[in-house]
Amino acid sequence: MEKVLAQVKEAVIEGKREETLRRVAEAVEAGIEPSLVISKGLTEGLYVVGDKFEEGEYFLPDMMLAAEAMNGAIDYLAPLIKKSEQDGGVRMVIGTVKGDLHSIGKDIVIMMMKSAGFDVIDLGVDVSSATFVEAVREKEAAVLGISALMTTTIQEQKKVIDLLKEKGLRERVKVIVGGAPLSEEWAVKVGADGYAPDAISGVKKVKEMLGL
Ligand code: B12
């Protein structure tokens, strides 16, 4: 199992879409849980790509190739993630903040929330505070998820929460924030109800916040 996951990770680092898909299929055939293929193979690969980019070894096109490889694999894995009906009906609105185009982490959170039975509305990326708040109101969401991947965009999470307060909607919805640069302290600072470092703990956290 270690070996095949390492091969998945390596294929993402190299930005090889076909190779990534082939390795992911091998992992699934070997009986490895799709969620583990995502967290221990694909995601770890992307984190290495991020480090290489930061160190100047990789450039934007390398990061784009890796992201494409990851997205192809996610499309393949999504239908394999089992659906559970237990929490059916609880509505969540989620998006990535304004100025931020990173979608992969958010999409994995959506996949896991859906597999746990939540009804998820995806607002996409580069979402303004006004759009988040309007969606919470219009969709009568019980949960709002706000993703931000850059130190230059995480402040937007506070703007969304402040606007919820201003519009008198803050008490109606539980807010969870996520994204690689965040921490528990950050979540408290921006006034969220919770934070989770990854999609699986995100599902747990949301259930806990709702008392499910
Ligand atoms: C892939 C990638 C891209 C892709 C994105 C493709 C896409 N469709 O998403 C592309 C190539 C487009 C891209 C562009 C850029 N990127 Co980029 N990118 C990355 C990279 C390598 C991986 C991100 C990723 O997908 N990770 C995998 C997923 C699974 O992990 P995740 O996003 O962290 O999500 C998990 C958790 O955080 C959590 N989570 C996430 N959201 C939420 C929400 C909720 C509610 C919850 C509960 C949990 C949760 O759960 C997820 C699943 O477990 C990161 C490196 C890194 N360390 O993050 C850089 C990184 C984020 N990018 C960076 C930069 C600088 C850029 C660019 C500015 C580059 C440029 N010069 O143009 C642009 C910005 C574009 C923009 N305006 O947004 C920097 C940001 C630095 C900073 N200031 O903080 C990073 C950190 C790379 C680096 N080390 O320098 N990028």
py3Dmol code that shows the C-alpha trace and the ligand (Angstrom):
import py3Dmol

protein = """\
ATOM      1  CA  MET A   1       0.000   0.000   0.000  1.00  0.00           C
ATOM      2  CA  GLU A   2       2.822   2.424   0.872  1.00  0.00           C
ATOM      3  CA  LYS A   3       4.416   1.793  -2.501  1.00  0.00           C
ATOM      4  CA  VAL A   4       1.388   2.472  -4.659  1.00  0.00           C
ATOM      5  CA  LEU A   5       0.529   5.640  -2.715  1.00  0.00           C
ATOM      6  CA  ALA A   6       4.125   6.814  -3.147  1.00  0.00           C
ATOM      7  CA  GLN A   7       3.732   6.234  -6.893  1.00  0.00           C
ATOM      8  CA  VAL A   8       0.523   8.299  -6.933  1.00  0.00           C
ATOM      9  CA  LYS A   9       2.315  11.088  -5.072  1.00  0.00           C
ATOM     10  CA  GLU A  10       5.280  10.982  -7.468  1.00  0.00           C
ATOM     11  CA  ALA A  11       3.054  11.129 -10.552  1.00  0.00           C
ATOM     12  CA  VAL A  12       1.370  14.302  -9.201  1.00  0.00           C
ATOM     13  CA  ILE A  13       4.751  15.879  -8.411  1.00  0.00           C
ATOM     14  CA  GLU A  14       5.802  15.214 -11.989  1.00  0.00           C
ATOM     15  CA  GLY A  15       2.502  16.649 -13.261  1.00  0.00           C
ATOM     16  CA  LYS A  16       1.730  13.550 -15.344  1.00  0.00           C
ATOM     17  CA  ARG A  17      -2.023  13.305 -15.790  1.00  0.00           C
ATOM     18  CA  GLU A  18      -2.231   9.872 -17.453  1.00  0.00           C
ATOM     19  CA  GLU A  19       0.342   8.344 -15.121  1.00  0.00           C
ATOM     20  CA  THR A  20      -1.511   9.774 -12.099  1.00  0.00           C
ATOM     21  CA  LEU A  21      -4.785   8.267 -13.290  1.00  0.00           C
ATOM     22  CA  ARG A  22      -3.129   4.913 -13.916  1.00  0.00           C
ATOM     23  CA  ARG A  23      -1.511   4.856 -10.451  1.00  0.00           C
ATOM     24  CA  VAL A  24      -4.761   5.928  -8.797  1.00  0.00           C
ATOM     25  CA  ALA A  25      -6.635   3.114 -10.566  1.00  0.00           C
ATOM     26  CA  GLU A  26      -3.966   0.678  -9.366  1.00  0.00           C
ATOM     27  CA  ALA A  27      -4.371   1.921  -5.810  1.00  0.00           C
ATOM     28  CA  VAL A  28      -8.143   1.462  -5.975  1.00  0.00           C
ATOM     29  CA  GLU A  29      -7.743  -2.017  -7.467  1.00  0.00           C
ATOM     30  CA  ALA A  30      -5.373  -2.848  -4.601  1.00  0.00           C
ATOM     31  CA  GLY A  31      -8.283  -2.080  -2.256  1.00  0.00           C
ATOM     32  CA  ILE A  32      -7.086   1.259  -0.884  1.00  0.00           C
ATOM     33  CA  GLU A  33      -9.902   3.569   0.244  1.00  0.00           C
ATOM     34  CA  PRO A  34     -10.419   6.485  -2.208  1.00  0.00           C
ATOM     35  CA  SER A  35     -10.231   8.998   0.666  1.00  0.00           C
ATOM     36  CA  LEU A  36      -6.795   7.622   1.575  1.00  0.00           C
ATOM     37  CA  VAL A  37      -5.635   7.848  -2.037  1.00  0.00           C
ATOM     38  CA  ILE A  38      -6.611  11.519  -1.911  1.00  0.00           C
ATOM     39  CA  SER A  39      -5.072  12.389   1.452  1.00  0.00           C
ATOM     40  CA  LYS A  40      -1.938  10.228   1.428  1.00  0.00           C
ATOM     41  CA  GLY A  41      -1.183  10.182  -2.277  1.00  0.00           C
ATOM     42  CA  LEU A  42      -2.565  13.080  -4.321  1.00  0.00           C
ATOM     43  CA  THR A  43      -2.623  15.788  -1.641  1.00  0.00           C
ATOM     44  CA  GLU A  44       0.862  15.022  -0.349  1.00  0.00           C
ATOM     45  CA  GLY A  45       2.105  15.273  -3.927  1.00  0.00           C
ATOM     46  CA  LEU A  46       0.562  18.729  -4.344  1.00  0.00           C
ATOM     47  CA  TYR A  47       2.127  19.927  -1.099  1.00  0.00           C
ATOM     48  CA  VAL A  48       5.565  18.933  -2.443  1.00  0.00           C
ATOM     49  CA  VAL A  49       4.767  20.853  -5.635  1.00  0.00           C
ATOM     50  CA  GLY A  50       3.935  23.904  -3.485  1.00  0.00           C
ATOM     51  CA  ASP A  51       7.272  23.630  -1.679  1.00  0.00           C
ATOM     52  CA  LYS A  52       9.160  23.309  -4.955  1.00  0.00           C
ATOM     53  CA  PHE A  53       7.343  26.385  -6.272  1.00  0.00           C
ATOM     54  CA  GLU A  54       8.254  28.345  -3.156  1.00  0.00           C
ATOM     55  CA  GLU A  55      11.899  27.294  -3.461  1.00  0.00           C
ATOM     56  CA  GLY A  56      12.019  28.440  -7.096  1.00  0.00           C
ATOM     57  CA  GLU A  57      12.535  24.934  -8.465  1.00  0.00           C
ATOM     58  CA  TYR A  58       9.060  24.834 -10.026  1.00  0.00           C
ATOM     59  CA  PHE A  59       7.181  27.540 -11.919  1.00  0.00           C
ATOM     60  CA  LEU A  60       3.507  28.291 -12.509  1.00  0.00           C
ATOM     61  CA  PRO A  61       3.120  25.846 -15.453  1.00  0.00           C
ATOM     62  CA  ASP A  62       4.481  23.020 -13.238  1.00  0.00           C
ATOM     63  CA  MET A  63       1.934  23.868 -10.571  1.00  0.00           C
ATOM     64  CA  MET A  64      -0.818  23.928 -13.223  1.00  0.00           C
ATOM     65  CA  LEU A  65       0.161  20.520 -14.584  1.00  0.00           C
ATOM     66  CA  ALA A  66       0.132  19.030 -11.087  1.00  0.00           C
ATOM     67  CA  ALA A  67      -3.287  20.587 -10.420  1.00  0.00           C
ATOM     68  CA  GLU A  68      -4.637  19.117 -13.664  1.00  0.00           C
ATOM     69  CA  ALA A  69      -3.305  15.686 -12.775  1.00  0.00           C
ATOM     70  CA  MET A  70      -4.977  15.968  -9.381  1.00  0.00           C
ATOM     71  CA  ASN A  71      -8.293  17.138 -10.832  1.00  0.00           C
ATOM     72  CA  GLY A  72      -8.389  14.256 -13.308  1.00  0.00           C
ATOM     73  CA  ALA A  73      -7.850  11.809 -10.474  1.00  0.00           C
ATOM     74  CA  ILE A  74     -10.525  13.437  -8.331  1.00  0.00           C
ATOM     75  CA  ASP A  75     -13.073  13.145 -11.159  1.00  0.00           C
ATOM     76  CA  TYR A  76     -12.276   9.456 -11.326  1.00  0.00           C
ATOM     77  CA  LEU A  77     -12.488   8.934  -7.546  1.00  0.00           C
ATOM     78  CA  ALA A  78     -15.588  11.025  -6.786  1.00  0.00           C
ATOM     79  CA  PRO A  79     -18.183   8.404  -7.840  1.00  0.00           C
ATOM     80  CA  LEU A  80     -16.339   5.757  -5.821  1.00  0.00           C
ATOM     81  CA  ILE A  81     -16.783   7.584  -2.551  1.00  0.00           C
ATOM     82  CA  LYS A  82     -19.723   5.999  -0.812  1.00  0.00           C
ATOM     83  CA  LYS A  83     -22.785   8.053  -0.111  1.00  0.00           C
ATOM     84  CA  SER A  84     -24.385   7.983   3.310  1.00  0.00           C
ATOM     85  CA  GLU A  85     -27.952   9.120   3.823  1.00  0.00           C
ATOM     86  CA  GLN A  86     -27.751   9.646   7.547  1.00  0.00           C
ATOM     87  CA  ASP A  87     -27.665  13.448   7.690  1.00  0.00           C
ATOM     88  CA  GLY A  88     -29.693  14.105   4.542  1.00  0.00           C
ATOM     89  CA  GLY A  89     -31.122  17.562   4.217  1.00  0.00           C
ATOM     90  CA  VAL A  90     -28.611  19.650   6.176  1.00  0.00           C
ATOM     91  CA  ARG A  91     -27.625  22.402   3.787  1.00  0.00           C
ATOM     92  CA  MET A  92     -24.121  23.783   3.425  1.00  0.00           C
ATOM     93  CA  VAL A  93     -22.917  26.638   1.256  1.00  0.00           C
ATOM     94  CA  ILE A  94     -19.209  26.735   0.438  1.00  0.00           C
ATOM     95  CA  GLY A  95     -16.782  28.719  -1.699  1.00  0.00           C
ATOM     96  CA  THR A  96     -13.275  30.108  -2.015  1.00  0.00           C
ATOM     97  CA  VAL A  97     -12.836  33.774  -1.111  1.00  0.00           C
ATOM     98  CA  LYS A  98     -12.453  36.755  -3.416  1.00  0.00           C
ATOM     99  CA  GLY A  99      -9.088  37.003  -5.157  1.00  0.00           C
ATOM    100  CA  ASP A 100      -8.361  33.315  -4.605  1.00  0.00           C
ATOM    101  CA  LEU A 101      -8.702  30.759  -7.435  1.00  0.00           C
ATOM    102  CA  HIS A 102      -7.648  27.629  -5.519  1.00  0.00           C
ATOM    103  CA  SER A 103     -10.472  25.104  -5.828  1.00  0.00           C
ATOM    104  CA  ILE A 104      -9.011  21.644  -5.234  1.00  0.00           C
ATOM    105  CA  GLY A 105      -9.159  21.602  -1.418  1.00  0.00           C
ATOM    106  CA  LYS A 106     -12.676  23.038  -1.420  1.00  0.00           C
ATOM    107  CA  ASP A 107     -13.798  20.426  -3.968  1.00  0.00           C
ATOM    108  CA  ILE A 108     -12.463  17.630  -1.763  1.00  0.00           C
ATOM    109  CA  VAL A 109     -14.330  19.080   1.217  1.00  0.00           C
ATOM    110  CA  ILE A 110     -17.513  19.142  -0.916  1.00  0.00           C
ATOM    111  CA  MET A 111     -17.002  15.522  -1.917  1.00  0.00           C
ATOM    112  CA  MET A 112     -16.568  14.404   1.696  1.00  0.00           C
ATOM    113  CA  MET A 113     -19.515  16.470   2.951  1.00  0.00           C
ATOM    114  CA  LYS A 114     -21.752  15.020   0.229  1.00  0.00           C
ATOM    115  CA  SER A 115     -20.579  11.527   1.051  1.00  0.00           C
ATOM    116  CA  ALA A 116     -21.621  12.209   4.650  1.00  0.00           C
ATOM    117  CA  GLY A 117     -25.109  13.074   3.373  1.00  0.00           C
ATOM    118  CA  PHE A 118     -24.992  16.886   3.374  1.00  0.00           C
ATOM    119  CA  ASP A 119     -26.722  18.939   0.708  1.00  0.00           C
ATOM    120  CA  VAL A 120     -23.855  21.125  -0.546  1.00  0.00           C
ATOM    121  CA  ILE A 121     -24.090  24.249  -2.693  1.00  0.00           C
ATOM    122  CA  ASP A 122     -20.801  25.204  -4.330  1.00  0.00           C
ATOM    123  CA  LEU A 123     -20.329  28.913  -5.010  1.00  0.00           C
ATOM    124  CA  GLY A 124     -17.027  28.289  -6.792  1.00  0.00           C
ATOM    125  CA  VAL A 125     -13.897  30.415  -6.473  1.00  0.00           C
ATOM    126  CA  ASP A 126     -13.228  34.168  -6.247  1.00  0.00           C
ATOM    127  CA  VAL A 127     -16.482  34.619  -4.318  1.00  0.00           C
ATOM    128  CA  SER A 128     -17.231  38.060  -2.886  1.00  0.00           C
ATOM    129  CA  SER A 129     -18.451  38.549   0.689  1.00  0.00           C
ATOM    130  CA  ALA A 130     -21.782  39.776  -0.661  1.00  0.00           C
ATOM    131  CA  THR A 131     -22.270  36.580  -2.696  1.00  0.00           C
ATOM    132  CA  PHE A 132     -21.479  34.360   0.304  1.00  0.00           C
ATOM    133  CA  VAL A 133     -23.909  36.258   2.513  1.00  0.00           C
ATOM    134  CA  GLU A 134     -26.660  36.372  -0.106  1.00  0.00           C
ATOM    135  CA  ALA A 135     -26.346  32.594  -0.638  1.00  0.00           C
ATOM    136  CA  VAL A 136     -26.617  31.907   3.095  1.00  0.00           C
ATOM    137  CA  ARG A 137     -29.803  33.976   3.212  1.00  0.00           C
ATOM    138  CA  GLU A 138     -31.368  32.692   0.028  1.00  0.00           C
ATOM    139  CA  LYS A 139     -30.514  29.004   0.528  1.00  0.00           C
ATOM    140  CA  GLU A 140     -31.225  29.100   4.271  1.00  0.00           C
ATOM    141  CA  ALA A 141     -27.926  27.325   4.839  1.00  0.00           C
ATOM    142  CA  ALA A 142     -27.212  25.747   8.219  1.00  0.00           C
ATOM    143  CA  VAL A 143     -23.464  25.748   7.540  1.00  0.00           C
ATOM    144  CA  LEU A 144     -21.126  28.057   5.669  1.00  0.00           C
ATOM    145  CA  GLY A 145     -17.677  26.846   4.592  1.00  0.00           C
ATOM    146  CA  ILE A 146     -15.090  29.459   3.594  1.00  0.00           C
ATOM    147  CA  SER A 147     -11.895  28.327   1.914  1.00  0.00           C
ATOM    148  CA  ALA A 148      -8.758  30.475   1.436  1.00  0.00           C
ATOM    149  CA  LEU A 149      -5.348  29.223   0.349  1.00  0.00           C
ATOM    150  CA  MET A 150      -3.122  32.275   0.416  1.00  0.00           C
ATOM    151  CA  THR A 151      -1.793  34.485   3.192  1.00  0.00           C
ATOM    152  CA  THR A 152      -2.890  37.367   0.948  1.00  0.00           C
ATOM    153  CA  THR A 153      -6.549  36.236   0.834  1.00  0.00           C
ATOM    154  CA  ILE A 154      -7.314  34.747   4.253  1.00  0.00           C
ATOM    155  CA  GLN A 155      -8.386  38.197   5.537  1.00  0.00           C
ATOM    156  CA  GLU A 156     -11.394  37.856   3.234  1.00  0.00           C
ATOM    157  CA  GLN A 157     -12.782  35.221   5.597  1.00  0.00           C
ATOM    158  CA  LYS A 158     -13.172  37.885   8.272  1.00  0.00           C
ATOM    159  CA  LYS A 159     -14.913  40.180   5.790  1.00  0.00           C
ATOM    160  CA  VAL A 160     -17.503  37.498   5.037  1.00  0.00           C
ATOM    161  CA  ILE A 161     -18.181  36.876   8.728  1.00  0.00           C
ATOM    162  CA  ASP A 162     -18.370  40.617   9.471  1.00  0.00           C
ATOM    163  CA  LEU A 163     -20.878  41.062   6.673  1.00  0.00           C
ATOM    164  CA  LEU A 164     -22.974  38.175   8.014  1.00  0.00           C
ATOM    165  CA  LYS A 165     -23.100  40.031  11.343  1.00  0.00           C
ATOM    166  CA  GLU A 166     -23.950  43.297   9.662  1.00  0.00           C
ATOM    167  CA  LYS A 167     -26.867  41.673   7.825  1.00  0.00           C
ATOM    168  CA  GLY A 168     -28.143  40.035  11.026  1.00  0.00           C
ATOM    169  CA  LEU A 169     -27.502  36.507   9.720  1.00  0.00           C
ATOM    170  CA  ARG A 170     -24.572  35.423  11.895  1.00  0.00           C
ATOM    171  CA  GLU A 171     -26.698  33.600  14.490  1.00  0.00           C
ATOM    172  CA  ARG A 172     -28.504  31.596  11.804  1.00  0.00           C
ATOM    173  CA  VAL A 173     -25.483  29.782  10.405  1.00  0.00           C
ATOM    174  CA  LYS A 174     -22.453  27.851  11.662  1.00  0.00           C
ATOM    175  CA  VAL A 175     -19.265  29.000   9.975  1.00  0.00           C
ATOM    176  CA  ILE A 176     -16.270  26.769   9.332  1.00  0.00           C
ATOM    177  CA  VAL A 177     -13.057  28.060   7.754  1.00  0.00           C
ATOM    178  CA  GLY A 178     -10.324  26.060   6.053  1.00  0.00           C
ATOM    179  CA  GLY A 179      -7.192  26.269   3.929  1.00  0.00           C
ATOM    180  CA  ALA A 180      -3.544  25.394   4.302  1.00  0.00           C
ATOM    181  CA  PRO A 181      -2.308  28.666   5.898  1.00  0.00           C
ATOM    182  CA  LEU A 182      -4.965  28.637   8.646  1.00  0.00           C
ATOM    183  CA  SER A 183      -4.969  27.570  12.266  1.00  0.00           C
ATOM    184  CA  GLU A 184      -7.408  27.190  15.133  1.00  0.00           C
ATOM    185  CA  GLU A 185      -6.258  30.599  16.435  1.00  0.00           C
ATOM    186  CA  TRP A 186      -7.038  32.194  13.079  1.00  0.00           C
ATOM    187  CA  ALA A 187     -10.554  30.775  13.148  1.00  0.00           C
ATOM    188  CA  VAL A 188     -11.132  32.313  16.577  1.00  0.00           C
ATOM    189  CA  LYS A 189      -9.651  35.612  15.432  1.00  0.00           C
ATOM    190  CA  VAL A 190     -11.968  35.939  12.430  1.00  0.00           C
ATOM    191  CA  GLY A 191     -15.002  34.899  14.460  1.00  0.00           C
ATOM    192  CA  ALA A 192     -15.692  31.491  12.863  1.00  0.00           C
ATOM    193  CA  ASP A 193     -17.334  28.649  14.802  1.00  0.00           C
ATOM    194  CA  GLY A 194     -14.710  26.161  13.719  1.00  0.00           C
ATOM    195  CA  TYR A 195     -11.670  25.230  11.679  1.00  0.00           C
ATOM    196  CA  ALA A 196     -10.509  21.941  10.215  1.00  0.00           C
ATOM    197  CA  PRO A 197      -7.113  21.137   8.684  1.00  0.00           C
ATOM    198  CA  ASP A 198      -8.515  18.669   6.143  1.00  0.00           C
ATOM    199  CA  ALA A 199     -11.742  17.440   4.578  1.00  0.00           C
ATOM    200  CA  ILE A 200     -12.294  14.411   6.791  1.00  0.00           C
ATOM    201  CA  SER A 201     -11.864  16.331  10.034  1.00  0.00           C
ATOM    202  CA  GLY A 202     -14.006  19.045   8.429  1.00  0.00           C
ATOM    203  CA  VAL A 203     -16.958  16.652   8.260  1.00  0.00           C
ATOM    204  CA  LYS A 204     -16.435  15.709  11.919  1.00  0.00           C
ATOM    205  CA  LYS A 205     -16.174  19.341  12.952  1.00  0.00           C
ATOM    206  CA  VAL A 206     -19.359  20.337  11.106  1.00  0.00           C
ATOM    207  CA  LYS A 207     -21.290  17.475  12.711  1.00  0.00           C
ATOM    208  CA  GLU A 208     -19.958  18.502  16.106  1.00  0.00           C
ATOM    209  CA  MET A 209     -20.934  22.147  15.522  1.00  0.00           C
ATOM    210  CA  LEU A 210     -24.479  21.087  14.606  1.00  0.00           C
ATOM    211  CA  GLY A 211     -24.730  18.630  17.484  1.00  0.00           C
ATOM    212  CA  LEU A 212     -25.251  15.683  15.076  1.00  0.00           C
TER     213      LEU A 212
END
"""
ligand_1 = """\
91
B12
C -2.355 23.703 -7.067
C -1.954 25.112 -6.706
C -2.312 26.132 -7.595
C -3.214 25.907 -8.818
C -4.677 25.878 -8.340
C -5.573 25.019 -9.230
C -6.941 24.850 -8.617
N -7.908 24.683 -9.481
O -7.144 24.842 -7.416
C -2.855 27.155 -9.690
C -1.740 26.776 -10.627
C -4.010 27.751 -10.497
C -2.329 28.121 -8.614
C -2.247 29.483 -8.809
C -1.608 30.352 -7.914
N -0.979 30.013 -6.789
Co -1.112 28.263 -5.985
N -0.851 26.610 -5.217
C -1.222 25.373 -5.507
C -0.657 24.358 -4.482
C 0.586 23.718 -5.093
C -1.590 23.264 -4.018
C -2.959 23.712 -3.474
C -3.829 22.483 -3.367
O -4.672 22.251 -4.215
N -3.556 21.607 -2.384
C -4.195 20.316 -2.234
C -5.471 20.431 -1.449
C -6.118 19.064 -1.275
O -5.110 20.917 -0.189
P -5.704 22.260 0.415
O -6.028 23.203 -0.670
O -4.823 22.728 1.520
O -7.121 21.806 1.010
C -7.246 20.954 2.137
C -7.253 21.700 3.481
O -6.572 22.943 3.459
C -8.693 21.795 3.835
N -9.522 22.888 3.308
C -9.362 23.697 2.253
N -10.390 24.522 2.127
C -11.258 24.232 3.109
C -12.499 24.777 3.469
C -13.164 24.279 4.567
C -14.471 24.851 4.932
C -12.593 23.230 5.341
C -13.291 22.703 6.510
C -11.359 22.682 5.002
C -10.706 23.190 3.890
O -9.227 20.587 3.323
C -8.637 20.328 2.038
C -8.681 18.865 1.747
O -8.080 18.095 2.759
C -0.330 25.314 -3.273
C 0.702 24.796 -2.282
C 0.155 24.620 -0.884
N 1.033 24.266 0.034
O -0.986 24.821 -0.592
C 0.049 26.601 -4.006
C -0.059 27.988 -3.310
C -1.322 28.048 -2.471
N -0.167 28.906 -4.450
C 0.510 29.966 -4.267
C 0.597 31.030 -5.198
C 1.586 32.148 -4.862
C -0.180 31.040 -6.368
C -0.223 32.156 -7.437
C -0.220 33.605 -6.882
C 0.970 31.908 -8.405
C 1.170 32.955 -9.467
N 2.337 33.526 -9.485
O 0.290 33.224 -10.246
C -1.530 31.819 -8.180
C -2.720 32.534 -7.515
C -3.969 32.470 -8.272
C -5.103 33.005 -7.429
N -5.440 34.287 -7.592
O -5.640 32.307 -6.621
C 1.211 29.985 -2.911
C 0.503 30.927 -1.920
C 1.487 31.703 -1.091
C 0.775 32.562 -0.109
N 0.817 33.862 -0.308
O 0.181 32.107 0.818
C 1.245 28.493 -2.538
C 1.211 28.212 -1.023
C 2.538 27.860 -3.160
C 3.785 28.319 -2.451
N 4.305 27.524 -1.533
O 4.263 29.404 -2.723
N -1.945 27.469 -7.512
"""
view = py3Dmol.view(width=600, height=400)
view.addModel(protein, "pdb")
view.setStyle({"model": 0}, {"cartoon": {"style": "trace"}})
view.addModel(ligand_1, "xyz")
view.setStyle({"model": 1}, {"stick": {}})
view.zoomTo()
view.show()
